[in-house]
């Protein structure tokens, strides 16, 4: 492979072991198993070529360390779920198996690739020299922060196009769009800030609600996401004070471009923060059905409430269980929704949006449909909450279909943004600057997409019987750790191979009576045939 010098040669090393040759280097597989097949997946679909294009165009003296090794070390940091960047040193850079897999040799891993920062040791020469790691964390963070933002955006979009061309998306996509804040500290260079109200607090002594303003620093991302494949379609990055609607049309258009002819966005569920007549009209012009809740201060909201009882009503009851064991009970959830057609009170909905043109005698509002949610589980638990009214340009003769389409919007918050912050540590960049956040955010969302696609691809390759059980990265990491606990990785210069521990002993001429925990006879010939070695 072009990006690292260690190539897998299972048959060649198996044959060498069977012929009695010495083992050059052997390590427990550990975390290396998480990346072996993953690296092959990246190279197989051409993603490695995209990462190569991220290399900064610097006029300074070139480093002896290839840029791709730094990129893949940083990817390891993201996939391994290291909460803080500095954990890279002890967990990754000092791991013989991982660094050999990337392409560093044993001397480079132990002594480093240069003498900078190396101190003369005052200890006895017979004492073991601690592993130094091939490069420093400072070198990695400075390299990553020097990647240009437009290059990252281009890499991301081309990567999504590759996924689309290999049919990782369904042909028709019911997409979700949302924006999420990426918080930083006030000291972050280049961050934005926004002042907003905190959730109200009750002042007990005077028994009144107290509003408190807080200033939040950081950035914001916009993501168009497919809840079916759990893959992003497009992303934008800006400072935190930028309003949600500002980049909405741009990111949706980018999603359309990324999919090309391979897939099509048929619907888009969005939150009320994207209420803008021009944007909604543009979605309509693209033949995209939108689902958005109406703000309670709009005329169309009051209009829909006044028309309750004149539309298409639909009711649904669904039984679910709550608790476990002796505390297990059943609860019946109830939905009651009503669809209303061609409301003409949404005067903002049109190519010109809101403005003085609405006062003209010749002005005619464009019709829009609505679904009034008269009862649902949320309303049952919050009886004083305002009635939810969903606006759409699609049909409302089956209003529960509209309700479910909008209700799916919560998935992007739970399965993408919350997962990115809690399990992938998207708010922990290598350096506390805007450049550090940009590279970390783009690579984190992209690597999340790649690992999701990788797991789907592995399921297809292995033809697993149980699909869809390991959906989270935390479960996936645990699964890999369990599967690779008894495996060894052997390096011989620029080659490596991964074996079960018992296979190494058998190839070296020893008998293993219970290789898989039960009495079984496995010979070296069986193992050689397994790995495709031609026997004479």
Buried (B, 14 or more C-beta within 10 A) or exposed (E): BEBBBBEBBBBBBBBBBBEEEEBEBEBBBBBBBBBBBBBEBBBEBEBBBBBBEBBEEEEEEEBEBBBBBBBBBBBBBBBBEBEEBEBBBEBBBBBBBBBBBBBBBBEBBBBBBBEEEEEEEEEEEEEEEEBBBBBBBEBBBBBBBBBBEEBBBBBBBBBBBBBBBBEBBEEEBBBBBBBBBBBBEEEBEBBBBBEEEEEEEEEEEEEEEEEEEEEBBBBBBBBBBBBBBBBBBBBBBBBBBBBBBBBBBEBBBBBBEBBEEBBBBBBBBBBEBBBBBBBBBBBBEBEBBBBBBBBEEBBBBBBBBEBEEEBBBBEEEEEEEEEEEEEEEEEEEEBBBBBBBEBBBBBBBBEEBEEEEEEEEEEEBBEBBBBBBBBBBEBEEEEEEEBBBBBBBBBBEBBBBBBBBBBBBBBBBEBBBEBBBEBBBBBBBBBBBBBBBBBBBBBBBBBBBBBBBBBBBBBEEEEEEEEEEBEEBEEBBEBBBEEBEEBBBBBBEEBBBBBBBBBBBBBEEEEBEEBEEEEEEBEBEEBBEEBEBEEE
